Amino acid sequence: MKVIELPSIDLSEQNTKLLSTLIIDACQEWGFFTLKNHGIKLEDVQVLFKESDEFFKLPTEEKEHYVFQGNDLPSGYSRHTKHSHSEDSFSRAIKEYYDIARFPNPDIEKISPAIRKRLPELKMFFKQCHILSLKILDLIALGFGLSQDFFSKYHSSAEDFLRFIKYMVPEGKEHTEDDVDNDSHFDYGTITLLFQREYGILQIQPPESDATADWVRVSVDKEVISVNVADTLQFWTGERIKSSIHQIRIDPRIRERQLIAFFAIPDLDCPISKVSDEEDGKNAKTMTMREYRRRKMACLP
């Protein structure tokens, strides 16, 4: 499979105009890019991966004490098993994830003690991710000639959430090159920050490709953060930047992998109308983020 390196953005660059241009170009070409010199220390990320390890190693019955209860804001534990449609019906990787939301004041009683003991570090990490997502949104706004806080002023972090993710192929089960370990999808929200370890398992299709185009594997460096445009931002910018479809596929030689993702979501009462309509002076119907989310959810199978 072809391996690509996404456009890499160095946030130590002092030329804001250049930075915004580079990010806009990457968002238009791929809908993805990587960040280096982003200000989040590698050792801080590794601490959270260790806490994630500790949680996912707990017995299933203990993890199920924290099962997601289906609230509007993701919070809690979920487990999904994918099955191939081949005659042999071999199991694909089991996907587990644990969502934490409502920062800086999450519901402590609903957080596993395995993670709760690192709550100060978790809160700091969440805050750093939120600040970084606002910086990216500000640079995108400037790249379109908008006021710097055009997008970021509607991101109080009330709807953001952090997700610990684990993919694991059960012992005794075959895992082939053709087994995709989660359904191809677009992210919801505006910006997603993805933290990986030493081995890349993310695959994407270029925004302009058709549904039959080959998937490409994204190379990974644990020093960088992968960033992708999510659906809400594509809509908000009048589709001038793209939310790219992506999926997870683990190499058959590797039995498990973990990720940490931060999802930036606008406030639910945020008014959303396409930037292009505003600039053209059209009287486009404005909806709130709450209404937009309702429409998106109604389209899900």
N, C-alpha and C positions, 0 to 999 in steps of 0.2 A: 504494500500500500504506500502511496505517495505521502511523504512527510513534508510539511511546510513550516516555515517560520512566519508567524504573523508580524505585521508592522510593529516595531518596538518604539515606544515613546519614553523618552528620558525626562522625568519631571524635574531634574536639576537644571534643565534649560531655563535661562532667565528671560528669553524672548517670548513673551506671552502670545504675540501674534503668530509666531512660528509654531508654537505648541498647539494653538487652536487649529491652525491649518493642517498640521500633521494628524491631529485626532479626527477632524472632519474627513480628511482623505481616507483614513483607515476605516472609518465608519461607513463611508460610501462604497468602498471597495469590498470590504469583508464583513462589516458589522462586528468585527472583533479586532482587538489589538492587545499588546502586552505593555505593562508599565514597569519600568525600573527606576530606582532611586525614588520610590514612592513614599518613604517615611515610616513604613511598618517594618519593624525589625524581624528578621528571620527567626531569631530565638523565641520571640513572642508567638509567632505562628506555630513553631514546633511544640511549645508548651500546650497549645490548644489541641494539636494533633494527638498528643499524649493523653489528654483528658478525653478526647473522642475515642481513642483506643480503649481506655479503661471502661467507658460506658458500654461500647459495643461488645466487650468481652463478658459483660454481665449475663447471667442466665436469662433466657427469654422471658420467663414468668416475672422476673424482676423488672426488666425493661418495659413490660406491658403494664406496669403500674403507672406509666407515664404516657400511655397511648393518646394520640391526638383525638380530641373529642368532636372534631368537625366544626369548630368555631370559624368565624370569618377570617380571623388572623391566625395563620399557622402557628401552632405551639404544641409540642409533644412528639411522641415517638410513632413511627410508621414502619411497616415491613411489607415488602412486595416481592413476589416470586414470579419471574417471567418464564414462560415455556415456549419452546420453539414449536413450529407447526410441521416438523418433519415426522415421518412415520415412527421413528425411534423416540420422539418427544423427549429428548434430553433436556434437563433443566439448564437454564441459563443462570447467570449470577443472581443471587438473592440481593435485593437492594434494601438497605435499612437507612432511615434518616431520622434525625432528631432536630426539631425546630425550636428556636428560642426567640421570643418576641417581647414587645412592650418594654423596651429599654428606654430610659435608664432604670426603670422600676419594674422588672419582670415579676411574675407571680412566683415567689421563692418556693412555695410548697409544691409547685408543679415541676420544679427542676430537680433532676436526679442528684443525690448527694455526690455521685462520682464527678459531676460537673460543678455542683454548687460550691465545692470547696475552693474552686478557682474563680469564684464570682467576680472579685475585683479585677483580675486579669481579663476576664470575659467582657466586663463592662468597658474596660479601656480599649480592648480590641474592637468592640462594636462601635465605640465612639470614633476611633481612628478610621474605620471603614466608612462610617457616615460622613466624616469630614472629607475623606478622599473622594467619595461619590459626588459630593457637592462641588469639589474642585473640577472634576471631570465635566459635570453639567455646566458649570460656569464657562469652561473653555469651549464647549460645544455652542453655548449661546453666543459667545463672542465671535466664534467662527462664522455664525450666521448674521453677524452685525446687530444682534439684539442686546438689550441691557444685560449686564453680566449675571444678574440674579433672576433672569427670566424664568428659568426652570427651578433653580435651587430654592427660591423663596417659598415654594410649595412643598418642600421636603423637610418637615419637622422631625422626621424619623419615627413618628407614631406608628406607621405601617410597615417599617422595615423589619426584616427578620434575618436571623443567622441560621444556617443549616449545616449540620455535620452529616456526611454521607459516607456509607460503606457499601462496596460491592464485593460479594464473596461467592465463589463457585463451590458448592457443597462437595465434600469428599466423595469420590466414587462416581462423580458425574462428569461426562465429557463436555469440553468447551472448545468450540471450533472457531476458525477465522470468521465464519459467517454469522456467529451468534452475536446479536446486538443486545447490550445489557440494559438499555432503557429505550423507550420509544423516542424516535426523533421528535423534536419539539422546539418551540420558540419560548423564550422566557417572558414572564409577565412583569410589568413594572417599567422602569426606565433604564437602570444600569444594574448589571450583575458583576460582582467581583468574585473570581474563582481562584482558590489557593490549592495547588497541587503539590505532590511530593516529587520523588525523583523520576517518575515514569508517566508520560502523557497518555491519557486514555480518552481525551476529548477529540471528537471528529466533527468536522463541519463541511457544509457545502457553500461555495461562494454565492452571494446573494443573487447574482445574475444567472446562475445555472438553473437548468430545469430539473424536474424530479428524478430523472434517470442519470444525472451526472454522478461521477465517482465521488465518494467521500474521501476527504484527506485528513490525515492525522496531524494534530497540532503538536509540534515539539514543545517541550517544557523545560524550564529552568526554575528550580525552587526559589531562586532569588527574585523572580518576577511574579506579577499578578496578571492573570488573564482577565480581560474586560470585554463584556459584550453588550451591545445595544439590545434592549428588550422592547416588546411590542408597543407599550404606551409611548415611548419616545419616538418610535417610527411613526406612529399616528400623529403625534404632537408636532413633528417637524414636517408634516405634509409628505411623508415618505421620501424625504430627501436624504435621509440616512436609513440604513436597513437593519432590521432584526433578522439575523441569520439562523436557519434551522441547524440544529446540532444534536449529537447523540453521544452515548458512551459505549465504547467497545474495549474490553480487556483482552490483552494478548493471551492466547491459549496457554502459554507457559506460566502465566501469572494467575494466582488463585484469588487474590483479593487486593483491593486498593481503596484509599479513602480520599475524600475531597472536603473542603470547607467552602461554602458559598455565602455571600452576603447579597441580599436582594434589596435594592433601593426602590421604594414605592412612594408615589406622591400621596399627599394627604387626601382623604376621601372627598372633601368638599372643594378640592382644587378645580377651578374651571379649565376645561381643556378644549381648545379649538385649534385647528391646523394653522401653523405659522404662515403658510403660503396664503391661506384665505385672509388672514389679518393684513398681510402686506399688500394683497391685491384689493383691499377695501371691500371685500365681499361680506355680506351679512350671514356668515356661516353660523349654523346652530351650535351653540356652546353647550357641552355636557359637563357634568362633574366627573371626577375620577370614580365616584361611587357608581354612577350610571354606566360609565365605560366598563368597569369591572363586571357589572351585571350582564352587560351585552356579551362580554368575552366568555363568562361562565355559561351563558345560555348556548354558546356555540360548541361547548365541549360535549363529547359523546357520553 
